[in-house]
């Protein structure tokens, strides 16, 4: 999965005058894909433990709580994930 577009969007929001090299972009892409795989694996494990066939928002949130250390990154991840799910669910209606 190529995440370069999203990385550039977030970088522009945070530091509009800052760029990123191709090597740094490659590393960010690998890092984010790795985090996503860990979250998906943990969410799948939680889903199987709860005897469910689907991974829901709740399992993903619990996976983030288990994998990320306490602090701003974890809190921000939960907040942004909840907002994204809310926006997605409201667009289906």
C-alpha atoms as one frame of an Amber mdcrd trajectory, in Angstrom:
protein
   0.000   0.000   0.000   1.403   3.374  -0.970   0.820   5.912   1.762   2.922
   8.712   0.248  -0.101  10.880  -0.569  -1.349  10.748   3.017   2.110  11.331
   4.489   2.480  14.447   2.311  -0.972  15.722   3.362  -0.179  15.332   7.051
   3.279  16.868   6.628   1.734  19.900   4.893  -0.741  20.324   7.764   1.972
  20.183  10.409   4.913  21.906   8.672   3.888  23.570   5.384   7.469  24.627
   4.509   9.082  21.240   5.172   9.793  18.559   2.568  10.757  14.893   2.828
  13.394  12.934   0.915  12.603   9.780  -1.043  14.545   7.652   1.441  12.700
   9.167   4.402   9.378   8.663   2.598  10.253   5.015   1.972  11.061   4.503
   5.661   7.851   6.224   6.762   5.858   4.024   4.361   7.475   0.846   5.742
   6.988   2.011   9.344   3.292   2.854   8.900   2.591  -0.412   7.051   4.279
  -2.314   9.894   2.179  -0.539  12.524  -1.002  -1.210  10.525  -0.149  -4.923
  10.272   0.492  -5.145  14.023  -2.810  -3.423  14.795  -4.695  -5.668  12.347
  -3.099  -8.832  13.795  -3.892  -7.821  17.374  -7.452  -6.798  16.433  -7.916
 -10.168  14.712  -6.629 -11.953  17.793  -9.067  -9.995  19.986 -11.909 -10.753
  17.585 -11.186 -14.489  17.698 -10.907 -14.354  21.495 -14.373 -12.743  21.645
 -15.687 -15.379  19.192 -16.601 -12.818  16.528 -16.272 -13.170  12.771 -15.635
  -9.474  12.135 -13.115  -6.957  13.349 -15.013  -3.939  14.616 -14.043  -0.451
  15.721 -13.925  -1.750  19.292 -11.278  -4.398  18.504  -9.131  -1.878  16.642
  -9.354   0.586  19.531  -8.426  -2.143  22.027  -5.501  -3.217  19.817  -4.158
   0.355  19.757  -4.528   0.562  23.540  -2.560  -2.672  23.922   0.183  -1.916
  21.381   0.922   1.773  21.956   2.501   3.002  25.184   0.437   5.434  27.251
   0.776   8.999  26.044  -0.184  11.514  23.409   0.377   9.231  20.388  -2.008
   6.616  21.740  -4.610   9.184  22.807  -4.405  11.013  19.473  -4.630   7.724
  17.539  -7.802   6.716  19.378  -9.333  10.172  18.895  -8.563  10.370  15.161
  -9.675   6.775  14.590 -12.994   7.424  16.307 -13.531  10.581  14.222 -12.706
   8.683  11.013 -15.175   5.898  11.876 -17.868   8.450  12.713 -17.332  10.263
   9.385 -17.376   6.968   7.483 -20.531   5.715   9.205 -22.325   9.030   8.638
 -21.430   8.957   4.921 -23.166   5.570   4.586 -26.494   7.023   5.692
